[in-house]
Structure formats: C-alpha cells, structure tokens
Amino acid sequence: MSSPQLVQPNQRQLTFDELGTPLSEVTFVVVDLETTGGKAGVDAITEIGAVKVRGGEVVGELATLVDPERGIPPQISQITGITSAMVHDAPTIAAVLPAFLEFAAGAVLVAHNAPFDTGFLKAACERLGLPWPAPRVLCTVKLARRVLTRDEAPSVRLSALSALFGTETLPTHRALDDARATVEVMHRLFERVGNLGVHSYEELVTFLPAVTPTQRRKRSLAEHLPSEPGVYLFRGPGEEVLYVGTATDLRRRVRSYFTGSETRTRIKEMVALATRVDSVSCAHALEAGVRELRLLAHHAPPYNRRSKFPHKAWWVTLTDEAFPRLSVVRTPRDGALGPFSRRSAAVEAAQVLADASAVRPCSQRIPLRSPSATPCALHEMNRCAAPCAGLQSATDYARGPRLVAEAVAGRDTRVLLTLVAGVEELSTQCRFESAAQRRDEAAALIAATRRAQRLAALAAVDELVAARPDGSGGWELVVVRCGRLASAGTAPRGVHPVPVVDVLVASAETVLPGPGPLRGAPAEEVGLVARWLEQPGVRLVRASTPYAEPAWGAGRWTEWAVRARTAAREPLQAQHW
C-alpha cells in the first residue's frame, strides 16, 4: 500500500465527512438535577428538568419532582426550596427515569458540571437494572473554561455565566429554570466558538481538549483510509508496527487519534512516533476482530497491551503414568483443561479437581509394582489413599483420573456435584469462611470448564458455515474450520446468499488441525468466533458435524456459578445455599 501524499490545506475543499455535523443540526438535551446531596449512589434525585433544543429552538421540555424515598436534609431544602412534603406524592425515580431516557434518546446530553448529573443518572440506572445508554455528553463548565478567559469569567458557576451573558432565565436551584438558563449559556458559548472556526459537533469535540500541534499535523495520515470496517496498523519510522486496532469505519476511527478525544498517554506517545497508517479492509466486524488477533500475535506491537502472545497459555492435564496426577503444562494435549491465562489459575484448578476426584496431589512418580514409599500427612488427613505405599491399587486409583477426564470432556458431572455438595455441607455446619472459599473455587472451576467445553465444541467441527443479518436486509457470512475463521464475506440486500456461500467455501483457507482440545486454534480466536455465532439472529447454514456442547458438561452448573459470584458480594452469614 503506497504512502499517502501530503496535501497542503489550500489545495482542496474539505469533505462533508471532515466538516462533520453542523451544530445547528445536532439535537441537544440540556438537563439539570436537584438531589438530596452530592454523592451519586448514596444520595438521591429530587427533581429533573430537561430542555430539548435543535437549531437554536426549543422542541420539548420535561420537568418533574421525584420522590427520593428518604428525607431531604434541611440544608438542601434551604438551597433548592424543595421539601419532603413537596415530593411526598411525586413519582419515584423508577417511574421517571425511563421517561427521561426516552426523551433524551439519540441526543447529545448537556449539563452544567456534567459529571455530577450523569453520575446520578448512571447510579439510578444501575440501581434499577436499566442499561446506561452512554450518550455523547457536553459539559458547559468545561466549554466555558475553554472559551472564556479568567479575566472575563473568574467563575464559571451557572449564576456567574448567566449574569455575564444576561440570560432571560435566571438560575434558581430548581431543575427546569437551571436547565433553561444552561440552554442560553450554551448558545452564547456556541457563538464564541463559531468565531474561532468551530461550526460542527466533531470540531467542538476536537476543540474542547488541548490538541498538540503534532496531533493536528498527522491528521493527514488518515486521509487515504476507506470508510469501511477493517484493521489499521500504525507504523513507526523503521516500518515497525506500533499499534493495531479495529474499526467499523477505518477513516473515522484513525482520525480520532489526531483529535483531543484521545487522552491516553501511551497512545499519544505512539501517535508522535507514527509515520504511516496501513489498513486491511474486512467484510464485517468478525473478520476485523480475527485479523486483529492474528496481526497482534505476528507483530507483538509495543503499544498494544493484550493478545500479543496467544500461545503462552497454561493447561491442566493428566500425566501418562501408572498413577496419573494433574500437571500444569504449556503445551495442550488431548483431554486437557484450559487454556488459562495465568499459571496460578491453572494450579488452583488442578488442586480443586484433585480434591474433588481423589487424584493424588503429590508429584512423585509411583511405580506400578511394589510401591514402597512412606505415606505422607495427606494420608493421615484422609485426603489421599497412599498409592505410593501400596495401600491403593492402580485399578482402584484409576477411578479418580477417569472422573477428571469425564468431567473435562463433559460426559460426567460427579466431580462438579461433589464440589457443590461440599459447599452446602460446610454452609450447613456454619463454617462460612470455608464455605465461601470452596464456593469461589468451585465457581472458578465451573467457569473454566464451561469455557473449555464451549470452545472445544466449535473446534471439533471441521467446517461450519453461518450467516448473520447485517441490519440492512443483507447477510454477513463466515466459513469456520476447526474453530478458525477460514473465509468471510457479505451478501447485500437483493443478492441471493447461497452462491456467495459457495464462493466463500471454495476460496476458504485450508486449515490443518493440530493437537489439543482446540486442535491448534488460538483460544481467543475460537472464543471470538463462538461469541459471534451465539448472537441473536445467527443461522447455521451447514456444518460437517453437529455443533453442540456436551449435554453433561459444566453448562449445567452455570446458573449455580452465577449465583455463587453474586453471593460472594454478600455477608457470609446472610447467604443461603
């Protein structure tokens, strides 16, 4: 791919994409809250006022008192004028918040000291179990401090700015009045930034933080990139890959690195070093994600933090000897449990499996005939039958390794059942700390086993073809072989997908399966493909063998593991198993 040609500013006209959305065409919802105090998640909302504006015109308002379901401190009532009696018959936040979220949907959320208001709204969403929509947010305090000098505006409090600009509505510490005053302040600030050449929302976002001259100069590095999904690679002066990322719109995403919206120190340092940005266009987000993982593994870019060493994982496997034991290894073998990103997690899983299956925890090699070692302390604690001393035959001992192998393969759940029963027994005995420890160990093992079985189920299928609606009447298509993405494409609306599928299959990458439960495929790639396949609306077009998790696998215990994680956040004595 050729390097982009430097273009002087006066040599061409900016495109609409570069100009962005004019501020007059952006819908803003200016919100103000009154509360019982200043701590989100602790204090509660007593009033919401919101004004929706577009093109300088008010298109809607929302205002209501809110019952905080607690008393309002006298000092707060003195400031806002809102008393407990006033909110006694008001709706609760559970009734008000959904209406506000619908009112503000799709708009830029504006507030004077936005972190305060958005903090309370986020906390209310979390308490009610509602998803936070993560709107674009504009803080008029931050905008005022960026536009106005300290000589002109020593204070950027709403009352001070209202006096400075002579707004018709004066702030009164009541939500709707303050929201209306904020609207006028916002429009006056927009007039000021317009004189500085800021006319679109994108330019406003860039204008707010301080952008270094280096960032601005390097904006040209994104000019040649297409507005398509794909992977981008920042390259340094020696052609080395500095950073790899994915985007649904390559050009827009890379341009964001050269604006004030990029605040990460490491990434700013990377941008300063970059001399070129290459890209690989992809059919859809899944192909981009897989290509990113492969490029990270190949280049190990210094400014990426994750996924650079996909094969440096740990596995738990049974040793091949007369009295097998559980060993933590780097190389996956058939029947191994994993992968684990940390050795400590693999060691813990091996210990829990050994305890639940009566597999010996020691590391010594025991001969099949005439073992004559001295029993250790674990034998005295009834945690080992001492095969090393000849007190347990190889035939009797074989039951434990067999249970482990069956549990990992998803053909038997007796090991997991033993763990769960142990938790409940300890809880019944009021040994709460021991029960909590065993519960956490069991939940971690169930999660690891479920993940291993889920990934192995996909890797076991030689070839699988799937389709997902693209949201526009077409289809995103994939060919997966042995858990790895072998081909990807799309069938746009109006194009019959079957011929496209046939072409994708014929041109798909040849995948030679390797050893281990994932047949040589990187776990992160298999996991990424599995998550894509599990999305709503995905259809399996064809598969060489059935794609299914084992019926007696750890998935049967997923609900228990979820409850266990929830219980871990509760006081031990309050838990019921």
N, C-alpha and C positions, 0 to 999 in steps of 0.2 A: 504494500500500500504506500503510495507516494506521500511525502510530507506536504502539509498544507502550505500554500503560498501566502506570504504576508500581504495584507491588504491595508492601504492607508485609509483613514477614516473618511476622507473626502472622495474616495473612488467609487463608492456605491451607496445606494439607498438602503436603509435598514428594512428588513422584512417585518411582516406583521408579527411573526413569532418573537422577533427580537424586541419589538415595541411593547409587546405584552398586552394585557387587558387595561384599557383606559380606566382611570379611577371613576369616571362618570358612568361606567358600565358595570361597576362592581357593587354588589349588594352588601351593605354593612348592617349588622345588628349591634347597636350600642346598648350595653347592659350595665345596670348598677344594682348592687345588692345592699341591703341592710341586714345586720346579723346581731347575734347576742354577744359577740366577742370577736377577737382577732385570729383565732386558731381554727383553720379548716380541719374537719374531722373530729373536733372537740366541741366547738360552738356551732350554732345552727342559724339558718337563714330565717329572717322575719319579714322580708319584703323583697320582691323582684320587680324591677322596672326595665323595660326594653323598648327601644325605638328602632324600627327598620327603615333604612334610608337607601335611596338609589338615585344617582344623578342629582344630588342636592335636594331631593324631595322626600318627604316622609311618606312611606307607603303602608305603615302599620305600627301600632303600639300595643304593648302588653304590660299590664300592671296589676299586682295583687299583693295583699298581705299574706303572710304564710304563718301558720301555727307552728312554732318551733318545738312544741310538745315539751316545753320546760318554761320556767320563769325567765323573764327578761330582767337583767340586773338594773337597778335604779340608775346607775351612772350612764348606762347605754340609753335608757329611756329619756334621760335628760338631754342627750345629744340628738337623738333621732325623733323624739316625741312619740315613739311607738311604745305603748304599754302592753302589759299582759292582757288587760281587759280588751284591748283593741283586736288582738289576734285570737281571742278565745274561740270565736266561731269561724275563723278563717280556714281555708283548706290547708291540709298538710303538704309538705314537700313531695310526698308520694303522688299526690294528685296534680300538683303544679308543675313539677319538673318535666314530665313527658310533654305537656303542652308547650313549655318553653323550648325544649329541644326541637319540637316540630316547627315552632315559629322561627327558630334560628337556623334550621337545616339548610346547608348549602351556602350560607353567608359567611363573610368574614366577621368574626366576633371582636368587638371593640369594647374596651373598658379603660377607665382612668385608674391606673395601677392594676393592670390586667392579671398579674399573678394572684392577687388577692381574690378577685371574683372567680377566675377559672379554678382556683384551688378549692373554693367552697362548692362549686358546681361539680367538679370531679369527685370530691368526697361524697357528695349526695348521690351521685350515680353509683359509686362503689357500694355505698350502704344499701341502696335499693336494688342492687344487682342489674343495673342498666349499663349498657355499653357506652363509654365516653366516645362521642363521635370524632374527637380530635380535630376540631375546626381550625382553620387559619385564624391566628389571633393578632390583633394590633393593639399596642399599649400607647395611649395618648400621653402618658407621663414620659415614656421613652422617646416618643416622637417630638414632644415639646422640648426636652432637654437636648435633642439633636439639632433642632431648628433654631431655638431661641438662645441668645447669649445670656450669661448670668447677670450682666448689667441690665438687660431688658426685662428679664424674668428671674429675680433672685429666688423665687419659689415657683414650683410648678404644681402646687396644690390646685385643685379644681376651682376653689374660690378665687385664688390669685389669678389664674388664667381667665376666668370669667370676667373679672374686673379689668384685666389687661385688654381683652378683646371687646368689652362692652356687650356681652351677650344679653339677649332679651330675657332668657330664662336664667334665674339665679339659683345656684345650688342651695338646697335647704336640708341636706342629710335625709331626704326622702327619695326613694329609688327612682320614681319616674321624673321628678324635677331634675335630679342629678344626671339622669340619662339624657334628658333633653339638653341640658347645659353642655354635656360632653359632646353631643352632636354638633353644636355650634362651634365649640372649641376645635373639634376635628376638622370642620370645614375651613376654619381660619388657618389652621396649620397646613391644610392641603394647598391653600392659596400661596403660602410661603414656599413650600417645596416646589410648587409649579414654577415659581420664579427661578428655581435652581435647576430646572430642566427635568424634574421628576413628574411624569404625567401618567404613568401606568402603575398598577399594583406591583408588578415584578420589579420595576425601578424603585418603588418605595421600599420593598423588602431589601433590595441591594443597598439603598441609601441609608437605612437605619443604622446598621453596624458600620464600624470603620473598615473600609476595604483598602488593603495595601496597594500601592502602585503596581507591584509585581503581579498581584492577582488580576488587576484590570488589564495589564498588558498581555497576559497569557490567555485572555478570553478567546483570542483568535485560534487557539489550539482546538476549539470545539467546532469551528465553522464548517469543516468538511464532513462532519459526522451526520449520519442519516437520522431521521426521526422514527426509528424502528426499535423493537426490542432487541437486546443483544448484550454483549460483553465488551467492556472497554479496558484498555491497558495503558496506564501512564508509563512512559519510558524516560529514562534518565539520559544524561549526556553520553554515556557509553553504550547506549541502546539496551541497557539492562531494564527489566520490568520492575517498576517501583511499587505498583499497586494495581489490583484487578478488582473490578466490580461489575454488577449487572444493572440493567435499567430497562424499563418498559419503553422509554424514549431516550435513546443514547445521547442525542444532541442536547436535549434539555437537562438531562442529569449531569453531563460533563460540564456544561456551562455553569451549573450551580456551584461547582468548586471554585469558580473565579468571582464569587459574589460574597457579600457579608454574611449570607446564611450559613456558610461553612465556618464553624467555630473551633473545630478540633485542632489542637496544636500540632499533633503529628501530621495531620493531613495538610495543614498549611505549609509545613516544612517540606512535605512531598511535592506539593504544587510548585514551590520555589525551585525545586530541583528539576522538575519535568521539562522536557524539550519537545515531546511529541505525545499524541494520544492516538493509539490504534484502536480499531473496533472490529468485532465479528458480529454481523447481523444474524439473528436467530428467528426461527419460525414463531416461537412463543416463549413464555417465561420459563417453562420447564427446561427447554433446551438451553436457555441462557444460564440457568442455575447449574446445570450439569457441566456445561463448558467452563463456567467459572471455577467449579471444583477441580476440574482436570487441569486448568491453567495454574491454579494455586499450587497444586501438587507438583507441577512441572517446573514452575519458576521460583516458588517459595519467595514471593515478593517481600521485601523488608518492612513495608508499611501495612501489610495485612496482618491481622492478629490470629486468624483462625484458619483451619482446614489446610494448612501448608504441609502437613505430614500425615496423610490419611492412613498409611500403613503402619504407623507407630502406635498400634493399639495392643491391648492385653486380652488374653483369652484364658478361660478356665477349662482344663481338660483332664481326663483320667489318664494316668500313666499306664504303659503297657508292661505289666509285670504280674507275678502270681497273686499279689495282694495289692491291687491298684489303689492309688491315692490321688487326690486332686492337686494339680500343679498349675501354676500361673506361668504362661508362656507368651512369647511374641508371635510365633508362627501358628496360624489357625490350623486345626486338624478337624477331620470329620467328627461330628458329635461334640465339638467344643461349645462352650457358652461364652457369648460375647458379641461384639467387642466392647471393652471397657476403655475409656479414655485415660483413666488413672490406675496405676498398679494397685494402689491402696483399695480401690473399689473392687478390683478383681480378687484381691486377697480376702477381703471381707466376705464376698460372695462365696468363695471357696470354703471359708470357715463355717458359714451358716449352712451350706449344703452338707458339709461333713457332719456337723452336729445333728442335722435332721435325718441323715441316712445311715449313721453308724459307720461311715467311712473313716478310716484311721487318719488322724491329723498329723502324725509324725512323718518324717521324710526318709527314714532309713529303709534300705532295701531288704525285704524279708524273703529268704529262700523258700521254695515250695516244700522242700523236705527237711525235716528235723530242725525247725527254727528253735533257737535256744537262748534268746535274749532274756533279760530280766524285765518283768512288767514295770511300766513307769507309773507315775502318780495318776495319770488319766484312768488307768485300770482300777485303781483304788477308789476313784470318784465315779465309777460306773459309766465313764464316757468312752471306753474302749475295751473290747473283749480280749485284748492282748494276743493277737495272732503271732506277734513276734516271739512269744514264749511258748507257742504251740498250744495255747488254750482255745484257739478257734481255728477250725479247718478252712481250707481255701473254698470249699463248697459252701459252708455256712457264711463265710465272709462275702462271697460273691453277690449276696442279696443286696448289700448296700450300694456297690458300684452300679448294679443293674437298675436300682431305683433312681439313682442320679441320671443315668443315661436315658431312662424312660421319661423322667421329668423334663430334661433338656429338650428331648425330641417331641414332647407334648403328647405322649402316649399314656401317661400315668401321673396323677396329681397327689399321690400319697405323701411325697416329701413336702409339698406345699401345705397339705392338710395337717401334717404333723407340726409345722411351724405355726399355723393359725391356732391349732388346738393348744399349743404351748403358751401362746399369748393369753388366751382366755383362761387357762389354768392359773397362770401367775396373777392375773387380774382378780380371779375368784379368791385367791389366797391373800389379797390385799398387798401384794408385792408390786406396787405400782411402778416404781422405778425400773425394776427388772422387766416388767410387762412392757413398759414404754420402749426400752432398749430392744427387746425382742420384736416388738411391733415394727419399729423402724427398720430393723434388719430384714424382717420378712417382707415389708413393703418394697424395700430396695431390690431384694432378690426377685420378687414377682415382676416388678417393672423391668428389670434387666432381662429376665427370661421371656417376658411378653415381647419385648423389642427384638430379641434374638429370633424368636419364632416367627414374628411378623416379617422380618427381613429375609429369613431363610425361606419362607413360603414363596416370596417373589423370586428369589434367586434360583429356586428349584424349577421354575418354568423356563423351558428352553426358548420359547418365543411367545410373546403376548402382544396383541395389537389392541389399542384402546383409543377412544375418542371422547372429547370433552367439548360442550358447547362454548363458542367463543363470545357469546353475548350479542352477536350481530347476525344471527341466523346461519353462521358457518360452524366449522368444527376445527378444533385443534387435535392433531393426530400424532400418535407415538408408536414406535416399534421398540419393544423391550426384549432383550435377550439375556438370559441368566442374570437378571437384576440390573443390567446396564442399559442405558439408552443407546439404541443402535441406529435410530433414524427418527426424524421429526419433521412435521410439515403441517400445512393447513389446507382445508377445503373451504374457500369463501362461500358466502351465501349464493345459491344458484348453481354451484358446482357439485356434481354428484361425488360423494366421498369415496365410493368403492374403487374407482380407477386410481384415485390418488393413493389410497391404501396399497393397492397392488404395486404401484411405482415405488412407494416407500419401502415395502418389504423387499422388492427386488434389488434396491440400491442400499439396503441397510448394511451396517458394519458387521463383519464376521466376528463373532465373539467365541473364543475358545475358553471353556470353563476351566477353572483352576481348583486347587484343593480347598477344603474347609467348608463350613456351613454356607458361606456366601459365594462359594465357587469362584473365589478370586476377585470378586467385585468389591470396590471400596464401600464401606458401610454407609458413609454419608451420601453417596450417590444412590445406593439402593433405598435409603430412607427418604431421600428427596422424591424419587420416583414413586415410592409407596404412598407418600402423602398426597401426591398429585392424583394417584388412582383412587384414593379414598374420598376425594372431593365430591360434593353433590353433583349429580348430572353426568358423571363419567360413565361411559358404557364400554364394556369389553366386547370388542369386535370378534376376536378369535384368540384362542390360546392352545398351545400344543398339548398341555396337560392342565387339569383344573388348578385354578389359583385360589387356594384356601388355607387358612390357618388350621392347625390341628384341633380337633374337637375337644381333646382333653388337655389342652395347653393352658398356659398361665392366663390367657384371656378370661378364663372362667373366674379368676380371682381379681380381676382389675377393679371391680367395684369395691371389694374389700380393701384393696390397696389405696384407693382414693379416700375411703372413709378413714383409713389409718393416717394418711397425711393430714386430713382435716383435724383428726383427734390430736395430732402432735402439737397443735396450736392451742389446745385447751388444757386447763389444770388437770393433772393426773387423776385426782380423786373424783372429778366430775365426769370422767369418761365411763361409758358403758359399752361393754363388748358382748 
